[in-house]
Every structure is written in structure tokens, then in C-alpha cells.
Amino acid sequence: MNSIQVIILNFTETRRRSIKLWKKIPKDYLYWKPDKDAFTSIQMIRHVLESEHLFHKIIDNRGNLGDYKSPWANLKYIDVEFELEMAEKYRNSFLQMIHGLAESDLENIKIERTEVGQSKKLGDYLNRIAFHESVHIGQMLGYLRTLRMETSIIWD
């Protein structure tokens, strides 16, 4: 397995586990949050999906976000299925971009985000994107534990 295949596997497995978890959240709890400053469950799901698209645009522009307009702007929260359907074409485009990379791109392409003082190699940046989703999986597991719901569902 080469580096590109490992990165794709990491993204695929992370998302598969996210979806398993998200689909187990009862609809009555999609708008629950542990405190007034936290994301609701559905907001966190959208945040993960929308952020992946944002990160893809950052990669396409090598760090310059420009006048990015989110496809999720002004969309009403409905349910997990709606969020997944909305994100599907953006997810596919993101994964196609990764499949199209050469191994050398991971080392040689730089993502320069001057507005946040960040300079990363593409391979590093891609791994940070997957890590972002993993962090939110952990947060969601914490939400479910707080609600005394089943949390072992992602460990297969």
C-alpha cells in the first residue's frame, strides 16, 4: 500500500465510523447539546462535512481561501440523511482529488495559510483533515455517553 492509498483508507474508515455513529443518534437528540456554547449534534455533523469541503478548497488554492462561499450557507438543518446527501458530491470530489495525487505531491505541495500563520506539506495537511473529523467523533461519543446511550458501535 502506498501513501496515497493509506490516506484514502484513513479518510474512508474515519467517515465510515462517523456515519455509523451519526445514524445511531435518535432524531429527538439531534438538537441536544451539553451546554449553551456547544454544537448541537446536527450542527457538529454539518461542521465535519462542511469543513472537509472547506479544506478541499484550501488545498485547491494552496492555502488561499479567497471569497469562499459555503454550499451549506442558509440551509436548514433537517436530519443526518440530508446532511450526508448534501455532502456526497463534495466528498466524492475530495476523494478524487486525493486519488489524483502523486506520491511526490504529498511532500512537494505546500499549503500556505498566511491568515492563520500555517505552512504545511500537503501530506501533513491531509492527515490533519482526517484528524479533525476524528476529534469530532470523540466529542460525539462524549455526547452519547452523557446521554447514557450506546457508544461501542464504531469499534468493529
NORGIDA-V913880 format. One record per run of one state. SS is the DSSP state (@ for helix, = for strand, . for the rest). FROM is the first residue (numbers start at 0). LEN is the number of residues. If there is no record, write none. Layout:
# NORGIDA-V913880
ss->{SS/SS}
from->{FROM/FROM}
len->{LEN/LEN}
This chain:
# NORGIDA-V913880
ss->{./@/./@/./@/./@/./@/./=/@/./=/@/./@/.}
from->{0/2/23/26/29/40/60/79/99/102/108/109/113/116/117/121/146/151/154}
len->{2/21/3/3/11/20/19/20/3/6/1/4/3/1/4/25/5/3/2}
